[in-house]
Amino acid sequence: MVAIDGTRMAGNASRESTRDFAQIAREILAEARATDEAEDELYGDERGDELPEQLRTREGRAEFFRQARERRAAETGEDQPAESGPEPETAPVSVEEDGFEFDTERIVARHQGRKGWTREAHRQLEQRRWDQPDPVSRAREDRLLLAGERLEAERDAQVAANRAYEDYRENGRDTQGRRLTRRPKPWVAPEVPEGVVSVSDPDTQRMKANHGYVQGYNAQAVVDEGQIVIAAEVTNTPADFSNLNPMIEAAIGELEQAGITERPELAVADAGYWNEQHMDEVIANKHIQVLIPPDSAGRSEPRPGWTGGRYSWMRTVLGSHGKLLYRRRIQMIEPVFAHTKHNRTITRFHRKGRIAVRTEWRLLMATHNLTKLHRHQLTAAGA
């Protein structure tokens, strides 16, 4: 039996370090502006806080970032990696050209509407960033450039998702195979990227923790009944919804690397991990049973539509023979996080960037295991 959970850990960035695109652009411009005369020439008779004309189009921003990186390369003597992203907005747009692939059948089956397409595009963008991580520079100027390019890439993902959605509404069919007749309201892309990003660690996200909000990561762990951590990973997605199958895969991989042929027979997790696609994958393909309540602890009634089928079956199991098994979840995994945060007083990460933070989290969990081993050896020696 294994338990899965996550804890929100602050990154090496404060909430005050977040900036929107206009703030980032102005800060970059301030670095390049040498004199007040140059500022007057740039803004003319305008207020002075408007974005320059160059930054009001996708092509202009791409050229702006290219020149800024060339300037940084000349100053530092180093090559400046650029954020890879889709082609400019005015290029012929298709799902393939933009680098995003949308599984229409799966998205439509979830009845998520336009948001489902946007969510899928951002999921693929984040996966791309995990597969090809950007190093987080010590120089603030480089981090400003990276942060601005991050916001631009997220806008490109949003544009691609909305165009794919509107193409589906124009030419696709519903789950019954019928042509769609109702047209959605036209979506207008924002002129400049929206949202905010941390200029200290662009990989961090604002997420809710036990005591307010932190700018950080969602640190995940899989533990056994002896509170030994089998797998440890990090994500910058605040919710646990998409972590069930990846964490089970990570646990199986770690066991295989350690030469352990046995696999877990049961995985328990809280309601945040309820994801039927992941549950099917774990049960059918990995042959591991799962116990996950469909309702959070504070909910007295089922969510609308969450009745019958698997929902009712899981509630029945957790109300009978599965109740005692599920209760052991807290005793298995919560002490691991409590020991890390309270006993060891480790409440935030010190490194920056998702790959460096992942290494730091895995090191913390490895040393947790070493303390468990040490205590076991002392107990055995005393006996």
DRENBAKE-653707 format. One record per residue (C-alpha): x, y, z; residue in three letters. Coordinates in steps of 0.25 Angstrom, whole numbers, plus 2048, in hexadecimal, padded with zeros to 3 digits. Example, Ala and Ser with C-alpha at 12.3 -4.5 7.8 and 13.67 -1.06 7.14 Angstrom:
DRENBAKE-653707
8317EE81FAla8377FC81DSer
end
This chain:
DRENBAKE-653707
800800800Met80580E7FCVal80081C7FFAla8018287F6Ile8008367F9Asp8068447F7Gly80A8507FFThr80C85E7FAArg81A8637FCMet81F8727FAAla8298737EFGly83587D7EFAsn82B8887EBAla8228917F3Ser8148947EEArg8188A37EDGlu82289E7E2Ser81689C7D8Thr8158A57CCArg80B8A77C1Asp8108A87B3Phe8108B87B3Ala8188B87C0Gln8228AF7BAIle8238B67ADAla8258C47B4Arg8308BE7BDGlu8378B87B1Ile8368C67AALeu83B8CD7B7Ala8488C47B6Glu84A8C97A8Ala8468D77A9Arg8538E07ACAla84E8EE7ADThr8418F67AFAsp8428FB7A0Glu8418ED79BAla8348EB7A4Glu82E8F779EAsp8318F3790Glu82B8E5793Leu81E8EA799Tyr81C8F8793Gly8108FF798Asp8098F279EGlu8088F07ADArg8158E77ADGly80F8DB7B3Asp8098D67A6Glu8108CA79FLeu8188CE793Pro8128CC785Glu81C8C1783Gln8178B878ELeu8088B978AArg8098AE780Thr80E8A0780Arg8198A2775Glu81E8AF77CGly81F8A878AArg82789C783Ala8308A677DGlu8318AE78APhe8358A1792Phe83F89D787Arg8468AB788Gln8468AA797Ala84C89D797Arg8578A178DGlu85A8AD796Arg85B8A47A2Arg86489A79BAla86D8A6796Ala86E8AB7A5Glu87189D7ABThr8788967A0Gly86E88A7A1Glu864885798Asp85688879DGln84C87C79CPro83F881796Ala83187C79AGlu82C87278FSer81E87578BGly814875780Pro81587E773Glu81088C774Pro80188E774Glu801893765Thr807886760Ala7FD87C75APro7F8875767Val7F4867768Ser7F585D774Val80185676EGlu80986376BGlu807869779Asp80C85C77FGly7FF858787Phe7F784C784Glu7E984B789Phe7E283E78CAsp7D4843788Thr7CD83778CGlu7D383779AArg7D184679CIle7C2846797Val7BF8397A0Ala7C28417ACArg7B884C7A9His7C38577ACGln7BF8617A1Gly7C986B79DArg7D186A7AALys7D485B7A7Gly7DC85F79BTrp7E386A7A2Thr7E78617AEArg7EC8567A4Glu7F586079DAla7FB8657AAHis7FD8577AEArg8058547A2Gln80D8617A3Leu81185D7B2Glu81584F7ADGln81D8557A3Arg82485E7ADArg8268527B6Trp82D84A7AAAsp8358567A6Gln83785E7B3Pro83D86C7B2Asp84986F7BCPro84587A7C6Val8518847C5Ser85688C7D1Arg8568997C9Ala8498A07CAArg8498A57BCGlu8498977B7Asp83E8937C0Arg83589F7BBLeu83789A7ADLeu83388C7B0Leu8278917B8Ala8228997ADGly82488E7A3Glu81D8857ACArg81088E7ACLeu81288F79DGlu81288079BAla80687F7A4Glu7FE88979BArg80288078FAsp7FC874796Ala7F087B799Gln7EE88078AVal7F1872785Ala7E786C78EAla7DC87678BAsn7DE87577CArg7DD86577DAla7D1866785Tyr7CA87077BGlu7CE867770Asp7C885B777Tyr7BB863779Arg7BB86776AGlu7BE859764Asn7BD84E76FGly7B2846775Arg7AC843783Asp7AD83678BThr7A1831784Gln7A7834776Gly79E840773Arg7A384C76CArg7A5858775Leu79B863773Thr79D86D77EArg7A987677BArg7B287B787Pro7B488A78ALys7C088E782Pro7CD88F78BTrp7D689A78AVal7E589878DAla7EB8A1797Pro7F48AC791Glu7FF8A979BVal80189C7A4Pro7F889C7B0Glu7FB8967BEGly8078977C7Val81488F7C8Val81F8907D3Ser82C8977CEVal83488F7DASer8308817D5Asp8278817C9Pro8248727CBAsp81D8757D9Thr80E8777DAGln80587E7E4Arg7FE8737ECMet7F68717F8Lys7FD86B804Ala7F8868812Asn7FB876817His7F787F80BGly7FE87F7FETyr80C87C7F9Val81487F7EDGln81A8717EBGly8188637E7Tyr80F8577EAAsn81884C7EFAla81383E7EEGln8178317F5Ala8138227F5Val81581B802Val81480D807Asp80E809815Glu81B80B81BGly81C819817Gln82781780DIle826820801Val8268177F5Ile8258237EAAla8268327EBAla82383C7E0Glu81F84A7DFVal8158527D6Thr8118607D5Asn80285D7D4Thr7FB8607E0Pro7F08557DFAla7F38467E1Asp7E98427D6Phe7F483E7CCSer7FE8387D5Asn7F882A7D8Leu7FD8227CCAsn80B8297CBPro80E8277DAMet80A8187D9Ile8138177CDGlu81E81E7D4Ala81D8147E0Ala81D8087D7Ile82A80D7D0Gly8318107DDGlu82D8027E2Leu8337FC7D5Glu8408047D6Gln8417FF7E5Ala8407F07E0Gly8327EE7E7Ile8297E67DEThr81C7E77E7Glu8137F27E3Arg8097F97ECPro7FB7F37EDGlu7F37FF7F2Leu7F580E7F1Ala7EE8187F9Val7EC8277F7Ala7E38327FBAsp7D88387F3Ala7E18417EBGly7E68357E3Tyr7D98317DETrp7DB8307CFAsn7D48247C8Glu7DD8247BCGln7E98227C6His7E28187CEMet7DF8107C2Asp7ED8107BEGlu7F280C7CCVal7E88017CEIle7E77FB7C0Ala7F57FC7BBAsn7FD7FC7C8Lys7F47F37D0His7F47FB7DCIle7E77FE7E4Gln7E480C7E8Val7DC8127F4Leu7D98217F1Ile7CD8277F7Pro7C582F7ECPro7C18397F7Asp7CA8437FFSer7C984280EAla7C184F80FGly7B684B806Arg7A984480BSer7A28427FEGlu7A883D7F1Pro7AC8477E6Arg7A18487DCPro7A283D7D1Gly7AC8357DATrp7A282A7DDThr7A081C7D9Gly7AB8137D2Gly7B98147D7Arg7B58207E1Tyr7AB8187E8Ser7B380B7E8Trp7BF8127EEMet7B68187F9Arg7B180B7FCThr7BF8057FDVal7C4810806Leu7B880F80FGly7BA800811Ser7C77F7810His7CF80280AGly7CD80C815Lys7D880781FLeu7E2806813Leu7E081480FTyr7E181981DArg7F081481DArg7F381E812Arg7F582A81BIle7FE821825Gln80681D819Met80982A811Ile80683681AGlu811834824Pro81B834818Val817842815Phe816846824Ala824841827His82984981BThr82385681DLys82285682DHis82D84D832Asn837850828Arg83185F825Thr83285D816Ile827866811Thr82C86B804Arg8358677F9Phe84386E7F7His84686B7E9Arg83F8727DCLys83986B7D0Gly83085E7D0Arg83C8547CDIle84485A7D8Ala83885A7E2Val83584C7DEArg8438487E2Thr84284F7EFGlu8358487F2Trp83A83A7EFArg84683D7F8Leu83D841803Leu835835802Met84282C801Ala84783280EThr83A82F814His83B821810Asn849820816Leu844825824Thr83981A824Lys844810821Leu84D81682CHis842815836Arg83F807831His84D802833Gln84E808841Leu841801845Thr8467F4840Ala8537F6847Ala84C7F9854Gly8437EC853Ala
end
